[in-house]
Amino acid sequence: MESVTVLFIGDIIGKPGLAFVQTWLPALKKEYKPDVIIANGENVNDGKGIVKSEGEILFQLGVDVITGGNHIWDKHQSQDYLKVEPRVLRPLNYPKGTHGNGMYVIQKDKYRVGVINLQGRSFMATIDCPFRSAEFALSKLKSETNLIFIDIHAEATAEKIALGWFLDGKVTGIFGTHTHVQTADERILPNGTGYITDVGMTGPYESVIGMKSQAAINRFIYQTPQKYETAQNDVHLSGVLVTAEIATGKCTAIKRIFFPEFS
């Protein structure tokens, strides 16, 4: 049975993360030979949002779709970009009328791949229900393809896991993003959905989830706002690689990637 391999790259943080992807994605493509590449880019513009120049770099590298999250709204230029680039997604479950698209279908020669972007509600904005929004998206996409992947951008581990069980067997893969810490629970659920609670961060690890450490420490000590500055050092790429049957959409293999490993 014919299969497809999908590489998902976790939250790319600022210039350090983008430069690392530029340097190493060609080698990763050579090693893993992905047919489809999806990347979360909501933090690529100095930790907040994405603009056209950054999106074009990722697309030129072979990324097919860029997913987003709550920080994609933090710069007005990002919102302008969402209006004109359908391959850059924002979470589907924002209220009706919000700029941008929450799902996209990648057209390949012999198959199509659906990508859905969702955002959790626990400890985050009280937007529309991600579970019901997923059902709505599937009602639209299932007539086009069985290969469907979801980026669930959420704070609460339980919410991501619950969505995994809710959609097991209905989608090919569910990839958690937002917390920037890669989890070690990648697995195939009983009905054939590949799952990981958080893909992790592609960016500087001499930091507090991408932010210069002292500013983050001061936020906790003084409980006051601090200037967000992207850290620079000890950059790694986090990702997940999934293989799936084209005909059925079932996940047959899932592999967590962290490059380079901590020394």
TIFI-122420 format. One record per residue (C-alpha): z, x, y. Coordinates in Angstrom, 2 decimals, padded with zeros to 5 digits, always signed. Layout:
N
NODE       c3       c1       c2
NODE        Z        X        Y
...
end
This chain:
263
NODE       c3       c1       c2
NODE  +000.00  +000.00  +000.00
NODE  -000.94  +001.33  +003.44
NODE  +001.93  +002.38  +005.67
NODE  +002.60  +003.24  +009.32
NODE  +005.02  +005.81  +010.72
NODE  +006.80  +005.09  +013.99
NODE  +008.75  +007.60  +016.09
NODE  +011.28  +006.19  +018.55
NODE  +012.69  +008.58  +021.16
NODE  +016.15  +007.76  +022.54
NODE  +017.02  +007.44  +026.25
NODE  +015.19  +010.20  +028.17
NODE  +017.47  +011.51  +030.93
NODE  +015.95  +012.83  +034.15
NODE  +013.76  +015.89  +034.58
NODE  +015.55  +017.92  +031.88
NODE  +014.89  +015.24  +029.25
NODE  +011.29  +014.68  +030.36
NODE  +010.53  +018.42  +030.41
NODE  +011.99  +018.77  +026.91
NODE  +009.79  +015.95  +025.63
NODE  +006.76  +017.59  +027.26
NODE  +007.57  +020.88  +025.56
NODE  +008.51  +019.68  +022.08
NODE  +006.80  +016.35  +021.41
NODE  +003.50  +018.04  +020.40
NODE  +005.38  +020.04  +017.74
NODE  +007.25  +016.95  +016.53
NODE  +003.95  +015.05  +016.29
NODE  +002.52  +017.87  +014.20
NODE  +005.56  +017.86  +011.88
NODE  +006.14  +014.12  +011.45
NODE  +002.62  +012.76  +012.15
NODE  +003.71  +009.46  +013.72
NODE  +001.09  +006.76  +014.10
NODE  +003.03  +005.07  +016.90
NODE  +005.46  +006.51  +019.46
NODE  +007.96  +004.42  +021.45
NODE  +010.39  +005.93  +023.98
NODE  +013.21  +004.54  +026.06
NODE  +012.53  +005.66  +029.64
NODE  +014.98  +003.69  +031.77
NODE  +016.79  +006.90  +032.83
NODE  +013.86  +009.26  +033.28
NODE  +013.90  +009.18  +037.11
NODE  +017.02  +011.25  +037.80
NODE  +019.04  +009.03  +035.50
NODE  +018.03  +005.70  +037.03
NODE  +014.66  +004.01  +036.51
NODE  +011.09  +005.21  +035.95
NODE  +008.14  +005.62  +038.31
NODE  +004.38  +005.84  +037.75
NODE  +004.14  +009.65  +037.64
NODE  +006.75  +009.85  +034.86
NODE  +005.20  +007.02  +032.91
NODE  +001.79  +008.70  +033.05
NODE  +003.26  +011.94  +031.69
NODE  +004.71  +010.11  +028.69
NODE  +001.53  +008.15  +028.04
NODE  -000.57  +011.33  +028.22
NODE  +001.75  +012.88  +025.62
NODE  +000.91  +010.04  +023.23
NODE  +003.73  +007.58  +023.85
NODE  +002.41  +004.05  +023.23
NODE  +005.19  +001.97  +024.82
NODE  +008.13  +002.79  +027.10
NODE  +011.18  +000.54  +026.81
NODE  +013.87  -000.03  +029.45
NODE  +017.34  -001.39  +030.05
NODE  +019.82  -002.28  +032.74
NODE  +019.17  +000.87  +034.81
NODE  +015.45  +000.23  +035.11
NODE  +016.30  -001.95  +038.14
NODE  +018.20  +000.78  +040.01
NODE  +015.17  +001.99  +041.99
NODE  +012.77  -000.38  +043.72
NODE  +009.85  +001.89  +042.76
NODE  +010.61  +001.12  +039.13
NODE  +010.32  -002.59  +039.79
NODE  +006.97  -002.02  +041.48
NODE  +005.80  -000.08  +038.42
NODE  +006.85  -002.89  +036.07
NODE  +004.56  -005.27  +037.96
NODE  +001.42  -003.28  +037.17
NODE  +002.06  -001.42  +033.86
NODE  +002.43  -003.76  +030.86
NODE  +003.27  -000.85  +028.52
NODE  +006.53  -000.22  +030.39
NODE  +008.99  -002.89  +029.30
NODE  +012.19  -004.35  +030.69
NODE  +014.59  -006.43  +028.60
NODE  +012.98  -009.75  +027.72
NODE  +016.15  -011.78  +028.21
NODE  +016.39  -011.42  +031.99
NODE  +015.97  -014.76  +033.78
NODE  +012.56  -016.37  +034.07
NODE  +010.61  -014.98  +037.01
NODE  +011.96  -011.43  +036.73
NODE  +009.21  -008.86  +037.25
NODE  +007.73  -007.14  +034.22
NODE  +007.21  -007.76  +030.51
NODE  +009.75  -007.86  +027.72
NODE  +007.32  -007.40  +024.84
NODE  +004.00  -005.73  +024.14
NODE  +001.51  -005.49  +021.28
NODE  +000.08  -002.05  +020.53
NODE  -003.52  -002.26  +019.33
NODE  -004.49  +000.28  +016.66
NODE  -007.75  +000.47  +014.68
NODE  -006.47  -001.30  +011.55
NODE  -003.25  -002.96  +012.66
NODE  -001.08  -004.09  +015.55
NODE  +002.52  -003.23  +016.35
NODE  +004.78  -005.54  +018.36
NODE  +007.55  -004.08  +020.52
NODE  +010.38  -006.19  +021.96
NODE  +012.94  -004.98  +024.51
NODE  +016.30  -006.80  +024.61
NODE  +019.60  -006.25  +026.41
NODE  +023.08  -007.10  +025.19
NODE  +025.57  -009.21  +027.14
NODE  +028.96  -007.89  +026.00
NODE  +030.41  -005.78  +028.85
NODE  +027.06  -006.10  +030.64
NODE  +025.28  -008.60  +032.89
NODE  +025.48  -012.24  +031.79
NODE  +021.75  -012.68  +031.27
NODE  +020.00  -014.90  +028.72
NODE  +020.91  -014.72  +025.04
NODE  +019.26  -011.76  +023.25
NODE  +019.45  -013.56  +019.89
NODE  +017.59  -016.65  +021.13
NODE  +015.20  -014.49  +023.14
NODE  +014.38  -012.56  +019.96
NODE  +013.60  -015.83  +018.17
NODE  +011.29  -016.83  +021.03
NODE  +009.50  -013.46  +020.94
NODE  +009.04  -013.61  +017.18
NODE  +007.49  -017.07  +017.44
NODE  +004.82  -015.49  +019.65
NODE  +004.30  -012.21  +017.80
NODE  +004.42  -013.22  +014.14
NODE  +000.92  -014.70  +014.32
NODE  -000.39  -011.27  +015.41
NODE  +001.53  -008.79  +013.25
NODE  +004.31  -008.25  +010.74
NODE  +005.10  -004.86  +012.29
NODE  +007.70  -005.59  +014.96
NODE  +010.24  -003.21  +016.49
NODE  +013.14  -004.02  +018.80
NODE  +014.97  -001.81  +021.30
NODE  +018.37  -003.48  +021.76
NODE  +019.90  -001.93  +024.86
NODE  +023.58  -002.83  +024.58
NODE  +027.10  -001.58  +025.15
NODE  +028.91  -003.18  +022.23
NODE  +028.38  -001.78  +018.75
NODE  +029.26  -005.15  +017.21
NODE  +026.57  -006.93  +019.22
NODE  +023.89  -004.53  +018.00
NODE  +025.01  -004.78  +014.39
NODE  +025.15  -008.58  +014.62
NODE  +021.56  -008.63  +015.89
NODE  +020.59  -006.41  +012.97
NODE  +021.95  -008.90  +010.43
NODE  +020.55  -011.85  +012.40
NODE  +017.02  -010.42  +012.26
NODE  +017.13  -008.67  +008.88
NODE  +013.82  -009.31  +007.15
NODE  +012.25  -010.77  +010.30
NODE  +011.44  -007.47  +012.05
NODE  +010.55  -003.97  +010.86
NODE  +013.07  -001.99  +012.88
NODE  +015.97  -002.44  +015.29
NODE  +016.91  +000.57  +017.41
NODE  +020.02  +000.55  +019.57
NODE  +020.02  +002.34  +022.93
NODE  +022.21  +002.60  +026.07
NODE  +025.37  +004.41  +024.92
NODE  +023.58  +007.78  +024.72
NODE  +025.54  +008.87  +021.63
NODE  +023.58  +008.98  +018.37
NODE  +025.19  +007.08  +015.51
NODE  +025.00  +008.14  +011.86
NODE  +024.46  +004.66  +010.39
NODE  +020.68  +004.62  +009.97
NODE  +019.81  +002.46  +006.97
NODE  +017.49  -000.19  +005.60
NODE  +019.15  -003.60  +005.56
NODE  +018.86  -005.74  +002.38
NODE  +015.80  -007.69  +003.50
NODE  +013.80  -004.71  +004.71
NODE  +014.71  -004.05  +008.35
NODE  +015.33  -000.45  +009.41
NODE  +018.41  -000.21  +011.61
NODE  +020.43  +002.28  +013.69
NODE  +023.18  +001.33  +016.14
NODE  +022.20  +003.96  +018.71
NODE  +019.29  +006.38  +018.66
NODE  +021.03  +008.69  +021.12
NODE  +020.13  +010.58  +024.27
NODE  +017.23  +012.92  +024.98
NODE  +018.59  +015.07  +027.75
NODE  +021.37  +017.48  +028.82
NODE  +024.44  +017.52  +026.59
NODE  +026.52  +019.77  +028.85
NODE  +027.40  +016.52  +030.58
NODE  +029.06  +013.14  +030.26
NODE  +026.20  +011.13  +028.70
NODE  +023.73  +012.87  +031.02
NODE  +025.80  +012.93  +034.22
NODE  +027.33  +016.11  +035.68
NODE  +030.76  +016.28  +034.10
NODE  +032.96  +016.71  +037.18
NODE  +031.60  +013.61  +038.91
NODE  +032.13  +011.59  +035.73
NODE  +035.69  +012.95  +035.34
NODE  +036.45  +012.04  +038.95
NODE  +035.31  +008.47  +038.34
NODE  +037.91  +008.11  +035.60
NODE  +040.73  +009.90  +037.45
NODE  +040.32  +008.33  +040.89
NODE  +038.66  +005.03  +039.91
NODE  +036.24  +005.36  +042.83
NODE  +032.43  +005.63  +042.96
NODE  +030.98  +009.11  +042.63
NODE  +027.48  +010.39  +043.31
NODE  +025.39  +010.29  +040.14
NODE  +023.75  +013.64  +039.49
NODE  +021.81  +014.44  +036.34
NODE  +023.12  +017.45  +034.44
NODE  +020.76  +020.27  +033.45
NODE  +021.91  +022.31  +030.49
NODE  +021.94  +022.17  +026.67
NODE  +019.04  +019.72  +026.25
NODE  +018.38  +017.99  +022.92
NODE  +016.06  +015.26  +021.68
NODE  +017.40  +012.25  +019.79
NODE  +015.11  +010.00  +017.83
NODE  +014.51  +008.00  +014.70
NODE  +011.49  +008.00  +012.39
NODE  +010.57  +004.88  +010.43
NODE  +007.92  +004.31  +007.76
NODE  +006.83  +000.73  +007.06
NODE  +004.31  -001.21  +004.98
NODE  +001.51  -002.53  +007.18
NODE  +000.93  -005.68  +005.13
NODE  +004.55  -006.82  +004.83
NODE  +006.21  -005.17  +007.82
NODE  +009.03  -003.96  +005.56
NODE  +010.73  -000.67  +006.39
NODE  +010.52  +001.77  +003.47
NODE  +012.16  +004.86  +005.02
NODE  +014.27  +005.73  +008.06
NODE  +015.22  +009.21  +009.24
NODE  +017.48  +010.21  +012.13
NODE  +016.25  +013.10  +014.30
NODE  +018.38  +015.37  +016.49
NODE  +016.62  +018.48  +017.78
NODE  +017.77  +021.17  +017.99
NODE  +021.00  +020.70  +016.06
NODE  +024.21  +021.74  +017.81
NODE  +024.95  +025.40  +017.17
end
